Amino acid sequence: MTLDMPLLLGLSALVCAVAFLYSSVGHGGASGYLAVLSLFAFAPMQMATTALVLNVLVAGTGTVAFWRAGHLSWRLLGPFVLAAVPAAFLGGLLGVRPELYGLLLAAVLAFAALRLGLRLEPRGAAEATQRPPLGVALPLGGGIGLLSGVVGVGGGIFLSPLLILLRWATTKQTAAVSAAFIVANSLSGLLGRALGGNFELGPLAALIPAAFLGGLAGSYLGASRFSGLLLRRLLAVVLLVAAVKLVITALS
């Protein structure tokens, strides 16, 4: 599919908005980019590759911003990344049928919609936290990494609610760790796709500037000012619509 100027401008605006919203809470936005791209006739391989590339760009900007603010815990990040990176590489090597890809992506988008639409932070989550046991963090990181590599997301949408609900990190630490986790996972997934012959960016490379600008603005302004529950629920509706569309397409 080619990108004419009206379509490019429309997609760029949507991608910029997704990057802005996601980066403000430490996410790369892959599930949002995939939701936008799934509404058009792009090839799954192009969609997954583009989402991972934009993920690295946007989450990388967020990682630097949260690290400079003193919120990134390398000790917390380490076990999850250690298991997730090789698993994401393996997931990137795997090729899946378009129908299966659509169903997997629909499940990811539905989960992301719930994550964004519900306020998951328990009362007192900003106070005392405990480090996750190594025997729990490693398999969780591996499972998230494998799914992320197959579907084309960074995995932060899965990791962040676990960190908050299980009181393994404060909200700010969660945003910082999720951003760094997404960068590592996405790079590994891209490498696996490249070696497995599943890397294809094509005309969607034109969306990179829009993602960078949105991610830069969202990371700079931060989650506390621009992550209102209403905005998150509006984005959740978009994800759910895309998920339903993918299920219908895959089953038809």
RODO-2510 file (C-alpha; in nm, 4 decimals, decimal comma):
residues 252
     n   res          X          Y          Z
     1     m     0,0000     0,0000     0,0000
     2     t     0,1342     0,3440    -0,0962
     3     l     0,1082     0,6564     0,1170
     4     d    -0,0420     0,9554    -0,0650
     5     m    -0,0161     1,2970     0,1009
     6     p    -0,3629     1,3063     0,2679
     7     l    -0,3144     0,9568     0,4124
     8     l     0,0398     1,0394     0,5265
     9     l    -0,0746     1,3555     0,7028
    10     g    -0,3639     1,1751     0,8695
    11     l    -0,1506     0,8837     0,9849
    12     s     0,1239     1,1208     1,1036
    13     a    -0,1249     1,3131     1,3181
    14     l    -0,2598     0,9925     1,4735
    15     v     0,0887     0,8494     1,5342
    16     c     0,2057     1,1769     1,6887
    17     a    -0,0933     1,1773     1,9258
    18     v    -0,0355     0,8136     2,0257
    19     a     0,3357     0,8783     2,0853
    20     f     0,2520     1,1818     2,2985
    21     l     0,0003     0,9999     2,5179
    22     y     0,2023     0,6813     2,5636
    23     s     0,5397     0,8472     2,6188
    24     s     0,3946     1,0610     2,8981
    25     v     0,3547     0,7415     3,1044
    26     g     0,6785     0,5749     2,9937
    27     h     0,5439     0,3582     2,7106
    28     g     0,6584     0,3332     2,3498
    29     g     0,3096     0,3201     2,1992
    30     a     0,3376     0,0062     1,9844
    31     s    -0,0139    -0,1112     2,0669
    32     g    -0,1459     0,2309     1,9686
    33     y     0,0489     0,2403     1,6407
    34     l    -0,0733    -0,1090     1,5583
    35     a    -0,4302    -0,0027     1,6330
    36     v    -0,3984     0,2903     1,3934
    37     l    -0,2275     0,0902     1,1173
    38     s    -0,4714    -0,2003     1,1489
    39     l    -0,7515     0,0292     1,0314
    40     f    -0,5819     0,0430     0,6900
    41     a    -0,4643    -0,2229     0,4439
    42     f    -0,1003    -0,2497     0,5526
    43     a     0,0827    -0,5826     0,5556
    44     p     0,1239    -0,7379     0,9040
    45     m     0,5021    -0,7572     0,8574
    46     q     0,5202    -0,3842     0,7853
    47     m     0,2945    -0,3057     1,0807
    48     a     0,4980    -0,5072     1,3305
    49     t     0,8321    -0,3713     1,2071
    50     t     0,7092    -0,0126     1,2096
    51     a     0,5643    -0,0464     1,5588
    52     l     0,8961    -0,1763     1,6946
    53     v     1,1012     0,0967     1,5233
    54     l     0,8739     0,3701     1,6579
    55     n     0,8837     0,1985     1,9967
    56     v     1,2624     0,2270     2,0154
    57     l     1,2474     0,5927     1,9212
    58     v     0,9704     0,6981     2,1581
    59     a     1,0550     0,4758     2,4552
    60     g     1,4221     0,5683     2,4170
    61     t     1,3314     0,9338     2,4598
    62     g     1,1244     0,8445     2,7658
    63     t     1,4042     0,6355     2,9162
    64     v     1,6447     0,9282     2,9011
    65     a     1,3875     1,1660     3,0500
    66     f     1,2948     0,9414     3,3448
    67     w     1,6594     0,8409     3,4035
    68     r     1,7661     1,2054     3,4227
    69     a     1,4866     1,2631     3,6741
    70     g     1,6282     0,9840     3,8939
    71     h     1,3434     0,7325     3,8595
    72     l     1,5152     0,4460     3,6729
    73     s     1,6099     0,1456     3,8908
    74     w     1,8619    -0,0734     3,7083
    75     r     1,8376    -0,3432     3,9777
    76     l     1,4637    -0,3731     3,9204
    77     l     1,4980    -0,3674     3,5428
    78     g     1,7792    -0,6250     3,5195
    79     p     1,6010    -0,9613     3,5736
    80     f     1,3123    -0,8759     3,3424
    81     v     1,5415    -0,7625     3,0596
    82     l     1,7771    -1,0595     3,1077
    83     a     1,4972    -1,3034     3,0263
    84     a     1,2943    -1,0881     2,7874
    85     v     1,5664    -0,9936     2,5366
    86     p     1,6484    -1,3470     2,4112
    87     a     1,2781    -1,4384     2,4184
    88     a     1,1872    -1,1291     2,2130
    89     f     1,4616    -1,2226     1,9654
    90     l     1,3096    -1,5701     1,9299
    91     g     0,9638    -1,4205     1,8882
    92     g     1,0938    -1,1940     1,6126
    93     l     1,2351    -1,4963     1,4290
    94     l     0,9014    -1,6737     1,4289
    95     g     0,6677    -1,6220     1,1361
    96     v     0,2932    -1,6517     1,2029
    97     r    -0,0030    -1,6808     0,9669
    98     p    -0,1915    -1,3514     0,9070
    99     e    -0,5033    -1,4957     1,0738
   100     l    -0,3129    -1,5990     1,3851
   101     y    -0,1293    -1,2669     1,3890
   102     g    -0,4624    -1,0835     1,3781
   103     l    -0,6002    -1,2788     1,6734
   104     l    -0,2815    -1,2307     1,8773
   105     l    -0,2794    -0,8607     1,8030
   106     a    -0,6492    -0,8316     1,8929
   107     a    -0,5757    -0,9875     2,2329
   108     v    -0,2866    -0,7453     2,2879
   109     l    -0,4998    -0,4451     2,1947
   110     a    -0,7873    -0,5573     2,4178
   111     f    -0,5473    -0,5990     2,7099
   112     a    -0,3979    -0,2569     2,6365
   113     a    -0,7462    -0,1037     2,6312
   114     l    -0,8216    -0,2437     2,9766
   115     r    -0,4815    -0,1268     3,1011
   116     l    -0,5434     0,2270     2,9769
   117     g    -0,9131     0,2481     3,0606
   118     l    -0,8936     0,1322     3,4208
   119     r    -0,7125     0,2985     3,7073
   120     l    -0,4965     0,0115     3,8291
   121     e    -0,2922     0,1896     4,0941
   122     p    -0,3913     0,0557     4,4361
   123     r    -0,4111     0,2933     4,7266
   124     g    -0,0676     0,3504     4,8741
   125     a     0,1159     0,2290     4,5636
   126     a     0,3467     0,5303     4,5790
   127     e     0,4814     0,4238     4,9187
   128     a     0,6607     0,1051     5,0249
   129     t     0,7639    -0,1385     4,7518
   130     q     0,9412    -0,4735     4,7498
   131     r     1,1758    -0,6258     4,4940
   132     p     1,0295    -0,9120     4,2872
   133     p     1,1729    -1,2597     4,3550
   134     l     1,4208    -1,3646     4,0882
   135     g     1,2306    -1,6907     4,0324
   136     v     0,9226    -1,4866     3,9416
   137     a     1,0813    -1,1988     3,7505
   138     l     1,2755    -1,4204     3,5078
   139     p     0,9842    -1,6316     3,3742
   140     l     0,7581    -1,3258     3,3616
   141     g     1,0178    -1,1360     3,1606
   142     g     1,0666    -1,4320     2,9267
   143     g     0,6957    -1,4769     2,8629
   144     i     0,6402    -1,1062     2,7988
   145     g     0,9443    -1,0952     2,5712
   146     l     0,8315    -1,3900     2,3565
   147     l     0,4820    -1,2492     2,3021
   148     s     0,6233    -0,9047     2,2362
   149     g     0,8609    -1,0301     1,9685
   150     v     0,5887    -1,2246     1,7878
   151     v     0,3255    -0,9509     1,7922
   152     g     0,5537    -0,6494     1,7511
   153     v     0,5187    -0,4622     2,0799
   154     g     0,7723    -0,3696     2,3460
   155     g     0,5975    -0,5416     2,6367
   156     g     0,5643    -0,2406     2,8649
   157     i     0,1860    -0,2609     2,8447
   158     f     0,2125    -0,6004     3,0196
   159     l     0,4973    -0,5240     3,2591
   160     s     0,3769    -0,1947     3,4032
   161     p     0,0463    -0,3176     3,5561
   162     l     0,2326    -0,6083     3,7172
   163     l     0,4904    -0,3753     3,8698
   164     i     0,2184    -0,1527     4,0139
   165     l    -0,0338    -0,4135     4,1280
   166     l     0,2297    -0,6324     4,2937
   167     r     0,3917    -0,3238     4,4526
   168     w     0,7272    -0,3897     4,2942
   169     a     0,7686    -0,0243     4,1928
   170     t     0,6202     0,3208     4,2420
   171     t     0,4341     0,4844     3,9543
   172     k     0,7383     0,6881     3,8465
   173     q     0,9711     0,3891     3,8765
   174     t     0,7253     0,1827     3,6748
   175     a     0,7254     0,4383     3,3933
   176     a     1,1068     0,4472     3,3889
   177     v     1,1556     0,0692     3,4022
   178     s     0,8839     0,0098     3,1406
   179     a     1,0449     0,2562     2,8987
   180     a     1,3882     0,0933     2,9272
   181     f     1,2331    -0,2554     2,9061
   182     i     1,0512    -0,1556     2,5876
   183     v     1,3703    -0,0280     2,4228
   184     a     1,5634    -0,3486     2,4964
   185     n     1,2748    -0,5729     2,3927
   186     s     1,2027    -0,3822     2,0735
   187     l     1,5680    -0,3829     1,9632
   188     s     1,5864    -0,7576     2,0228
   189     g     1,2624    -0,8157     1,8331
   190     l     1,3878    -0,6071     1,5403
   191     l     1,7125    -0,8040     1,5273
   192     g     1,5183    -1,1298     1,5241
   193     r     1,2954    -1,0005     1,2459
   194     a     1,5943    -0,8898     1,0411
   195     l     1,7695    -1,2267     1,0706
   196     g     1,4472    -1,4175     1,0119
   197     g     1,3528    -1,2221     0,7000
   198     n     1,0522    -1,0614     0,8705
   199     f     1,1817    -0,7024     0,8699
   200     e     0,9908    -0,4700     0,6374
   201     l     0,9388    -0,0988     0,6962
   202     g     0,8546     0,0301     0,3494
   203     p     0,6636     0,3580     0,3119
   204     l     0,5739     0,3593     0,6821
   205     a     0,9241     0,4957     0,7530
   206     a     0,7689     0,8353     0,6741
   207     l     0,5901     0,8197     1,0115
   208     i     0,9155     0,8356     1,2124
   209     p     0,9323     1,2195     1,2412
   210     a     0,5759     1,2373     1,3753
   211     a     0,6473     0,9708     1,6389
   212     f     0,9668     1,1454     1,7450
   213     l     0,7950     1,4821     1,7930
   214     g     0,5051     1,3283     1,9858
   215     g     0,7350     1,1204     2,2027
   216     l     0,9644     1,4132     2,2756
   217     a     0,6750     1,6325     2,3873
   218     g     0,5079     1,3601     2,5956
   219     s     0,8299     1,2567     2,7695
   220     y     0,9184     1,6166     2,8496
   221     l     0,5824     1,7137     2,9953
   222     g     0,5434     1,3860     3,1868
   223     a     0,2639     1,1586     3,2989
   224     s     0,1398     1,3666     3,5915
   225     r     0,0092     1,6473     3,3715
   226     f    -0,1197     1,4738     3,0611
   227     s    -0,2292     1,1232     3,1621
   228     g    -0,5849     1,1977     3,2669
   229     l    -0,8258     0,9076     3,2996
   230     l    -1,0550     1,0511     3,0324
   231     l    -0,7776     1,0600     2,7706
   232     r    -0,6759     0,7067     2,8568
   233     r    -1,0340     0,5830     2,8174
   234     l    -1,0714     0,7569     2,4817
   235     l    -0,7594     0,5821     2,3589
   236     a    -0,8917     0,2557     2,5043
   237     v    -1,2001     0,2876     2,2830
   238     v    -0,9764     0,3164     1,9749
   239     l    -0,7850     0,0045     2,0762
   240     l    -1,1041    -0,1928     2,1343
   241     v    -1,2464    -0,0920     1,7956
   242     a    -0,9266    -0,2059     1,6255
   243     a    -0,9262    -0,5325     1,8235
   244     v    -1,2842    -0,6128     1,7197
   245     k    -1,1988    -0,5332     1,3556
   246     l    -0,9005    -0,7693     1,3659
   247     v    -1,1055    -1,0539     1,5140
   248     i    -1,3762    -1,0143     1,2502
   249     t    -1,1153    -1,0092     0,9717
   250     a    -0,9290    -1,3112     1,1089
   251     l    -1,2444    -1,5208     1,1487
   252     s    -1,4095    -1,4223     0,8202
***
